[in-house]
């Protein structure tokens, strides 16, 4: 039996902004069911690379395959289907400030499914619980949450559609060490308990303790 194809394949990515070369032939693969950290200093293009992988920013050269789809050769319908199979937590959480936490988590469910409101409410409660948030967190506005809770709320939204792959952009930036360790345990549990493949980018070398392998 042949080995399963990697979930993420980055092949020879080159990224240039004018005369500035950010990536010069970046290649790596992420296997299903693993947690991989891409570590580098500020300004080294980690977030840019994530956006290239999920189809938000076109690289200058190279190829990205995500869940078997050639991201930059796919049509719009194929990309829409692909986006329902992965979740993304942006660096600042990117929660909608005018919506409650529960409404934030419900956004992808309302946009991509035809589930009843009762089913959506039940799924939102489940995702909040899986993200380690208390039951009353759903009724709060993002501004009422601590930094760590906002990160967890962003994860709850990212896993709303039960993704196969989860991308995390600097998930513990700005958190105190105790909160960061708690968030690390959450991410590890998503891999071990739910079978999600996780690729995170971070400037925090301590993230290596969570992953196998760790890339720099």
DRENRO-429468 format. One record per residue: residue number from 1; chain; x, y, z negated of N, C-alpha, C, CB in turn. Coordinates in steps of 0.05 Angstrom, whole numbers. Glycine has a CB too. Layout:
BEGIN
num; cadena; nX; nY; nZ; caX; caY; caZ; cX; cY; cZ; cbX; cbY; cbZ
NUM; A; X; Y; Z; X; Y; Z; X; Y; Z; X; Y; Z
...
This chain:
BEGIN
num; cadena; nX; nY; nZ; caX; caY; caZ; cX; cY; cZ; cbX; cbY; cbZ
1; A; 17; -24; 0; 0; 0; 0; 18; 25; 0; -19; 0; -25
2; A; 12; 44; 18; 28; 68; 19; 22; 86; -4; 23; 83; 46
3; A; 42; 102; -12; 39; 120; -34; 20; 143; -26; 66; 132; -43
4; A; 5; 152; -46; -14; 174; -41; 1; 199; -34; -32; 179; -66
5; A; -11; 215; -16; 2; 240; -8; 2; 260; -31; -12; 252; 16
6; A; 22; 277; -33; 22; 297; -54; -3; 315; -52; 47; 314; -53
7; A; -11; 326; -75; -34; 344; -76; -27; 371; -64; -44; 347; -104
8; A; -2; 380; -70; 8; 406; -59; 34; 400; -45; 12; 427; -82
9; A; 37; 409; -20; 61; 407; -5; 69; 434; 6; 59; 386; 18
10; A; 92; 444; -3; 102; 470; 6; 127; 464; 22; 108; 490; -18
11; A; 127; 472; 48; 149; 464; 66; 161; 488; 80; 139; 444; 86
12; A; 186; 495; 71; 201; 516; 85; 188; 543; 85; 205; 508; 113
13; A; 176; 551; 62; 163; 577; 61; 183; 600; 61; 145; 578; 35
14; A; 178; 618; 78; 194; 643; 80; 174; 666; 76; 210; 646; 107
15; A; 181; 685; 59; 164; 708; 54; 182; 733; 55; 150; 706; 26
16; A; 174; 751; 72; 189; 777; 75; 169; 800; 74; 205; 778; 101
17; A; 177; 821; 59; 162; 846; 59; 182; 867; 70; 151; 853; 31
18; A; 179; 873; 95; 198; 891; 107; 226; 878; 108; 199; 918; 92
19; A; 246; 892; 97; 273; 882; 96; 278; 864; 72; 293; 904; 96
20; A; 258; 862; 54; 261; 847; 29; 252; 818; 33; 246; 860; 6
21; A; 270; 799; 29; 264; 771; 31; 258; 760; 3; 286; 754; 44
22; A; 233; 751; -2; 225; 741; -28; 230; 711; -30; 195; 748; -33
23; A; 222; 697; -10; 226; 667; -9; 241; 661; 17; 199; 652; -10
24; A; 260; 643; 15; 276; 636; 38; 279; 605; 40; 304; 649; 37
25; A; 258; 593; 51; 259; 564; 55; 251; 548; 30; 286; 555; 64
26; A; 230; 557; 16; 221; 543; -8; 205; 518; -1; 203; 562; -26
27; A; 213; 495; -13; 199; 470; -8; 197; 454; -34; 215; 453; 14
28; A; 174; 443; -39; 169; 425; -61; 142; 411; -58; 171; 440; -89
29; A; 138; 391; -74; 112; 377; -73; 103; 371; -102; 115; 350; -57
30; A; 77; 370; -105; 65; 365; -131; 47; 340; -128; 48; 389; -142
31; A; 53; 320; -145; 37; 295; -143; 12; 297; -159; 54; 271; -154
32; A; -8; 281; -152; -34; 281; -165; -31; 273; -195; -53; 262; -151
33; A; -45; 287; -212; -46; 280; -241; -22; 289; -256; -48; 251; -243
34; A; -6; 308; -245; 18; 318; -259; 14; 347; -267; 43; 315; -241
35; A; 31; 356; -285; 32; 384; -293; 59; 394; -287; 25; 387; -324
36; A; 61; 413; -268; 87; 423; -259; 89; 453; -264; 91; 417; -229
37; A; 111; 462; -276; 115; 490; -281; 137; 500; -262; 124; 495; -310
38; A; 131; 523; -249; 150; 537; -232; 159; 561; -248; 137; 545; -205
39; A; 184; 561; -256; 194; 581; -275; 214; 600; -261; 208; 567; -299
40; A; 211; 626; -267; 229; 645; -255; 225; 672; -268; 225; 648; -225
41; A; 243; 690; -265; 242; 716; -277; 221; 734; -264; 269; 730; -276
42; A; 215; 756; -276; 196; 775; -265; 206; 785; -238; 192; 799; -285
43; A; 188; 787; -219; 194; 797; -193; 207; 778; -174; 212; 820; -196
44; A; 207; 752; -181; 220; 732; -163; 200; 719; -144; 232; 710; -180
45; A; 175; 728; -144; 156; 719; -123; 139; 695; -131; 171; 713; -99
46; A; 137; 690; -157; 121; 667; -166; 92; 670; -159; 125; 662; -196
47; A; 81; 693; -166; 52; 698; -161; 47; 700; -131; 43; 724; -175
48; A; 65; 711; -116; 63; 712; -87; 61; 684; -76; 87; 727; -74
49; A; 77; 666; -85; 77; 638; -76; 50; 625; -82; 100; 622; -89
50; A; 39; 629; -106; 13; 618; -112; -8; 628; -92; 4; 625; -140
51; A; -8; 654; -86; -27; 665; -67; -24; 653; -39; -25; 695; -67
52; A; 0; 647; -32; 5; 634; -6; -6; 605; -6; 35; 634; 1
53; A; -3; 592; -28; -13; 564; -30; -43; 563; -28; -3; 551; -56
54; A; -57; 582; -41; -87; 580; -41; -99; 596; -18; -97; 590; -67
55; A; -83; 607; 0; -94; 620; 24; -102; 649; 21; -117; 605; 32
56; A; -91; 663; 2; -97; 691; -1; -76; 709; 12; -99; 698; -31
57; A; -52; 699; 17; -30; 714; 28; -15; 697; 48; -11; 726; 6
58; A; -13; 705; 73; 1; 689; 93; 31; 692; 91; -9; 697; 121
59; A; 46; 670; 89; 75; 672; 89; 86; 680; 116; 87; 646; 80
60; A; 110; 689; 117; 123; 696; 142; 128; 671; 159; 149; 711; 137
61; A; 135; 649; 146; 140; 624; 160; 137; 601; 140; 169; 623; 173
62; A; 134; 577; 152; 131; 553; 135; 103; 543; 134; 140; 560; 107
63; A; 98; 521; 120; 72; 508; 119; 64; 501; 91; 73; 483; 137
64; A; 39; 503; 86; 27; 495; 60; 5; 475; 65; 17; 519; 44
65; A; 6; 452; 52; -16; 433; 53; -27; 430; 24; -7; 405; 64
66; A; -53; 434; 22; -66; 432; -4; -89; 412; -2; -76; 460; -14
67; A; -87; 390; -17; -107; 369; -16; -111; 359; 12; -133; 379; -28
68; A; -89; 356; 26; -89; 346; 53; -96; 366; 75; -108; 324; 55
69; A; -102; 390; 68; -110; 411; 87; -86; 429; 92; -134; 427; 77
70; A; -80; 434; 118; -60; 453; 126; -73; 481; 123; -50; 449; 155
71; A; -66; 495; 101; -80; 519; 92; -80; 540; 114; -68; 530; 67
72; A; -58; 544; 127; -56; 566; 146; -63; 558; 175; -29; 578; 145
73; A; -72; 533; 179; -82; 525; 205; -112; 518; 204; -66; 501; 215
74; A; -123; 519; 180; -151; 511; 176; -170; 533; 184; -156; 503; 147
75; A; -194; 525; 193; -215; 544; 199; -229; 553; 174; -235; 531; 219
76; A; -247; 573; 177; -260; 585; 154; -278; 565; 139; -276; 609; 163
77; A; -292; 548; 154; -310; 528; 141; -293; 508; 125; -327; 514; 162
78; A; -270; 500; 136; -253; 481; 122; -241; 494; 97; -230; 472; 140
79; A; -235; 520; 98; -224; 534; 75; -245; 537; 53; -213; 561; 83
80; A; -270; 543; 61; -291; 545; 41; -295; 519; 26; -318; 553; 55
81; A; -294; 497; 40; -297; 471; 27; -273; 466; 9; -299; 449; 48
82; A; -249; 474; 18; -225; 469; 2; -226; 485; -24; -200; 477; 18
83; A; -236; 510; -23; -236; 527; -46; -254; 517; -68; -245; 555; -39
84; A; -272; 499; -62; -289; 486; -83; -274; 463; -97; -315; 477; -71
85; A; -251; 456; -87; -236; 433; -98; -213; 442; -116; -226; 416; -76
86; A; -208; 468; -118; -187; 477; -136; -196; 501; -152; -161; 484; -120
87; A; -183; 506; -175; -189; 529; -191; -164; 546; -194; -199; 520; -219
88; A; -169; 572; -199; -146; 591; -201; -151; 609; -224; -143; 607; -175
89; A; -131; 611; -242; -131; 630; -264; -110; 651; -257; -126; 617; -291
90; A; -119; 676; -252; -100; 697; -245; -87; 707; -270; -115; 720; -231
91; A; -65; 722; -266; -47; 730; -288; -62; 745; -310; -25; 746; -277
92; A; -80; 763; -303; -93; 778; -323; -121; 767; -331; -97; 807; -314
93; A; -126; 743; -321; -152; 730; -326; -173; 737; -305; -162; 737; -353
94; A; -173; 763; -297; -191; 773; -276; -220; 767; -282; -184; 760; -249
95; A; -228; 769; -307; -256; 766; -314; -272; 791; -306; -260; 760; -344
96; A; -297; 788; -299; -314; 811; -292; -322; 825; -318; -339; 802; -276
97; A; -314; 849; -321; -318; 863; -346; -347; 869; -352; -302; 889; -347
98; A; -363; 870; -331; -392; 877; -335; -409; 852; -341; -403; 891; -311
99; A; -397; 828; -340; -412; 804; -346; -403; 792; -372; -408; 783; -323
100; A; -421; 777; -385; -413; 763; -409; -394; 740; -401; -438; 752; -424
101; A; -382; 728; -421; -364; 705; -416; -380; 683; -402; -352; 695; -442
102; A; -404; 676; -412; -419; 655; -399; -426; 662; -371; -445; 650; -415
103; A; -433; 687; -365; -440; 695; -338; -415; 693; -320; -451; 724; -338
104; A; -392; 699; -331; -367; 696; -316; -363; 667; -307; -343; 706; -332
105; A; -366; 649; -326; -361; 621; -321; -382; 610; -301; -362; 605; -347
106; A; -406; 622; -301; -427; 613; -284; -424; 622; -255; -454; 622; -294
107; A; -407; 642; -250; -405; 654; -223; -399; 633; -202; -383; 674; -223
108; A; -378; 616; -204; -373; 596; -183; -396; 576; -180; -347; 582; -188
109; A; -410; 569; -202; -432; 550; -201; -455; 562; -185; -441; 542; -229
110; A; -460; 588; -189; -482; 601; -174; -475; 606; -145; -489; 627; -188
111; A; -449; 611; -140; -440; 617; -112; -439; 592; -95; -414; 631; -113
112; A; -431; 569; -107; -424; 546; -91; -443; 522; -95; -397; 537; -97
113; A; -463; 524; -112; -481; 502; -117; -510; 512; -116; -475; 487; -143
114; A; -528; 493; -116; -557; 499; -118; -569; 487; -143; -572; 489; -93
115; A; -553; 486; -163; -562; 474; -189; -582; 492; -202; -538; 470; -207
116; A; -599; 480; -218; -619; 495; -233; -606; 512; -254; -641; 476; -245
117; A; -620; 532; -264; -609; 549; -285; -603; 533; -310; -628; 572; -291
118; A; -620; 514; -316; -616; 498; -340; -591; 481; -338; -640; 479; -345
119; A; -586; 470; -314; -562; 454; -310; -537; 472; -310; -563; 439; -283
120; A; -539; 496; -299; -516; 514; -299; -510; 522; -328; -522; 539; -283
121; A; -531; 527; -344; -526; 535; -372; -512; 512; -387; -553; 542; -386
122; A; -521; 487; -382; -508; 464; -395; -479; 461; -387; -524; 439; -389
123; A; -474; 465; -361; -446; 463; -351; -428; 485; -362; -445; 463; -321
124; A; -439; 509; -364; -424; 531; -375; -416; 525; -404; -440; 558; -374
125; A; -435; 515; -420; -430; 508; -448; -408; 487; -449; -455; 499; -462
126; A; -409; 467; -431; -389; 446; -431; -361; 457; -424; -397; 424; -410
127; A; -360; 474; -404; -334; 485; -396; -322; 503; -418; -337; 502; -370
128; A; -339; 518; -432; -329; 534; -454; -318; 516; -476; -351; 552; -465
129; A; -332; 495; -481; -323; 476; -502; -297; 462; -493; -344; 454; -507
130; A; -295; 455; -468; -270; 442; -458; -246; 462; -459; -274; 433; -430
131; A; -252; 488; -457; -231; 508; -458; -224; 516; -487; -239; 533; -443
132; A; -238; 503; -506; -231; 508; -534; -244; 533; -546; -202; 510; -537
133; A; -266; 543; -534; -279; 567; -544; -303; 560; -562; -288; 585; -521
134; A; -309; 576; -582; -332; 570; -600; -358; 575; -585; -330; 587; -625
135; A; -380; 563; -594; -406; 566; -580; -415; 594; -576; -427; 551; -596
136; A; -408; 612; -595; -418; 640; -593; -402; 657; -573; -418; 653; -620
137; A; -380; 646; -563; -363; 662; -545; -377; 669; -519; -337; 646; -538
138; A; -395; 652; -510; -409; 656; -484; -425; 682; -483; -427; 633; -478
139; A; -435; 690; -506; -452; 714; -506; -436; 740; -508; -471; 713; -530
140; A; -410; 738; -512; -393; 761; -516; -383; 772; -489; -369; 755; -533
141; A; -376; 798; -489; -364; 810; -466; -334; 805; -467; -371; 841; -465
142; A; -320; 805; -444; -292; 800; -444; -276; 820; -463; -281; 803; -416
143; A; -286; 844; -464; -272; 864; -481; -274; 858; -511; -284; 892; -476
144; A; -292; 840; -518; -296; 832; -546; -278; 809; -554; -325; 826; -552
145; A; -264; 797; -535; -247; 774; -541; -218; 781; -545; -249; 754; -518
146; A; -204; 765; -560; -175; 768; -563; -162; 759; -537; -164; 751; -587
147; A; -136; 765; -535; -122; 758; -510; -122; 728; -505; -93; 767; -512
148; A; -118; 712; -526; -119; 683; -523; -146; 673; -514; -110; 670; -548
149; A; -167; 685; -525; -194; 676; -518; -201; 684; -490; -215; 688; -538
150; A; -191; 707; -481; -196; 715; -453; -183; 695; -434; -186; 743; -448
151; A; -159; 686; -441; -145; 666; -425; -161; 641; -423; -117; 660; -436
152; A; -172; 632; -446; -188; 608; -446; -214; 611; -430; -194; 600; -476
153; A; -226; 635; -432; -250; 640; -416; -243; 639; -386; -262; 668; -423
154; A; -220; 649; -379; -212; 648; -351; -208; 619; -342; -186; 664; -346
155; A; -197; 602; -359; -194; 574; -353; -221; 561; -350; -177; 559; -375
156; A; -240; 567; -368; -267; 556; -367; -279; 562; -340; -284; 567; -390
157; A; -276; 586; -330; -286; 593; -304; -272; 578; -282; -285; 623; -299
158; A; -245; 575; -284; -230; 561; -264; -237; 532; -262; -200; 564; -270
159; A; -246; 519; -284; -253; 491; -282; -283; 487; -280; -243; 477; -307
160; A; -298; 508; -274; -327; 506; -273; -337; 485; -253; -339; 534; -266
161; A; -324; 484; -230; -332; 465; -209; -318; 438; -211; -327; 477; -182
162; A; -305; 433; -234; -291; 408; -238; -270; 404; -216; -310; 384; -239
163; A; -250; 422; -215; -231; 421; -193; -211; 398; -195; -215; 447; -191
164; A; -200; 390; -173; -179; 370; -172; -152; 382; -179; -178; 356; -145
165; A; -149; 407; -172; -124; 421; -177; -130; 448; -191; -108; 426; -150
166; A; -113; 455; -210; -115; 480; -224; -89; 496; -222; -123; 475; -254
167; A; -91; 521; -213; -68; 538; -211; -69; 559; -233; -66; 551; -183
168; A; -48; 563; -248; -47; 582; -270; -24; 601; -266; -43; 567; -297
169; A; -31; 627; -266; -11; 648; -261; -4; 661; -288; -21; 669; -240
170; A; 20; 656; -299; 29; 667; -324; 8; 663; -346; 37; 697; -321
171; A; 0; 639; -351; -23; 634; -370; -18; 643; -398; -31; 606; -369
172; A; 7; 644; -407; 12; 652; -435; 25; 679; -438; 29; 631; -449
173; A; 27; 694; -416; 40; 721; -418; 23; 739; -437; 42; 734; -390
174; A; 37; 753; -455; 24; 771; -473; 13; 758; -498; 3; 786; -460
175; A; 16; 732; -501; 5; 718; -524; 27; 714; -545; -7; 691; -516
176; A; 19; 714; -570; 38; 709; -592; 46; 679; -591; 27; 717; -620
177; A; 68; 672; -603; 77; 644; -601; 57; 623; -610; 102; 641; -617
178; A; 43; 628; -632; 23; 608; -641; 1; 605; -621; 12; 617; -669
179; A; -10; 627; -611; -31; 626; -591; -22; 613; -566; -42; 654; -585
180; A; 3; 619; -558; 14; 607; -534; 16; 577; -536; 42; 619; -528
181; A; 25; 567; -560; 27; 538; -564; -1; 525; -563; 40; 532; -591
182; A; -21; 539; -573; -48; 528; -572; -58; 527; -543; -67; 545; -588
183; A; -51; 547; -527; -58; 547; -499; -44; 524; -484; -53; 574; -486
184; A; -18; 520; -491; -3; 498; -479; -17; 471; -484; 25; 497; -491
185; A; -27; 467; -509; -41; 442; -515; -66; 439; -498; -48; 441; -545
186; A; -80; 462; -494; -104; 461; -477; -97; 452; -449; -117; 489; -476
187; A; -77; 464; -437; -69; 457; -410; -61; 427; -408; -46; 475; -400
188; A; -46; 418; -428; -37; 390; -428; -62; 372; -429; -19; 385; -452
189; A; -82; 380; -445; -106; 363; -447; -122; 362; -421; -124; 373; -470
190; A; -121; 383; -405; -135; 382; -380; -123; 361; -361; -133; 410; -366
191; A; -97; 358; -363; -84; 337; -347; -89; 309; -358; -53; 343; -345
192; A; -84; 306; -384; -86; 280; -397; -114; 270; -399; -73; 281; -424
193; A; -133; 287; -406; -161; 279; -411; -179; 281; -387; -172; 295; -433
194; A; -175; 301; -370; -192; 305; -347; -180; 297; -320; -201; 334; -345
195; A; -154; 291; -320; -140; 283; -296; -136; 305; -276; -156; 262; -283
196; A; -136; 330; -285; -132; 352; -267; -102; 355; -261; -143; 379; -279
197; A; -95; 360; -236; -68; 367; -228; -64; 397; -233; -62; 359; -198
198; A; -42; 404; -248; -38; 432; -255; -11; 442; -244; -39; 436; -286
199; A; -11; 464; -231; 13; 478; -223; 12; 506; -236; 17; 481; -191
200; A; 31; 511; -253; 31; 537; -266; 57; 552; -260; 27; 535; -297
201; A; 56; 578; -259; 80; 594; -256; 83; 611; -281; 79; 612; -230
202; A; 108; 613; -290; 113; 626; -316; 142; 635; -317; 107; 607; -339
203; A; 146; 655; -333; 173; 664; -339; 182; 653; -366; 175; 695; -339
204; A; 166; 636; -378; 170; 625; -405; 183; 597; -403; 144; 624; -421
205; A; 209; 596; -409; 223; 571; -407; 212; 549; -424; 252; 575; -413
206; A; 199; 556; -447; 188; 536; -464; 166; 519; -452; 176; 549; -489
207; A; 156; 528; -429; 135; 512; -415; 146; 486; -405; 123; 528; -392
208; A; 172; 484; -402; 184; 459; -393; 177; 435; -411; 215; 461; -391
209; A; 173; 440; -436; 167; 419; -455; 140; 405; -448; 166; 429; -483
210; A; 123; 419; -433; 97; 408; -426; 97; 391; -400; 77; 430; -423
211; A; 118; 394; -384; 116; 386; -357; 137; 365; -349; 118; 409; -338
212; A; 131; 351; -328; 150; 334; -315; 143; 332; -285; 151; 305; -328
213; A; 158; 345; -268; 183; 359; -274; 179; 389; -279; 203; 356; -251
214; A; 201; 403; -283; 200; 432; -286; 218; 443; -264; 210; 441; -315
215; A; 208; 462; -248; 223; 473; -226; 231; 502; -232; 207; 472; -200
216; A; 255; 510; -224; 264; 537; -228; 273; 548; -201; 287; 538; -248
